[in-house]
């Protein structure tokens, strides 16, 4: 799987989408209407958070992105979320990001 767009970066323990996130997601939703791909929305956090909190935060971030894409017109059945916290592959993100993969 390859990222569908640049990673969405979050500050601290925030999971609210900012204007730049919403603009990028609106563009994705518009292009989704042409080919209707499936997306995996994966949340990550930095390693300095407790495991349970990190997974919950990363899931909240992924869910916020999912909800915004649904509101922009993407069918919910085409979106899957996962919160990895800071458990990721050695080459995976190690910061507060959400990566949207095109399946």
Beta strands, then each sheet from edge to edge (+ up, - down):
strand 1: 2-3
strand 2: 8-9
strand 3: 39-44
strand 4: 79-85
strand 5: 97-102
sheet 1: 1+ 5- 2+
sheet 2: 1+ 5- 3+ 4+
end
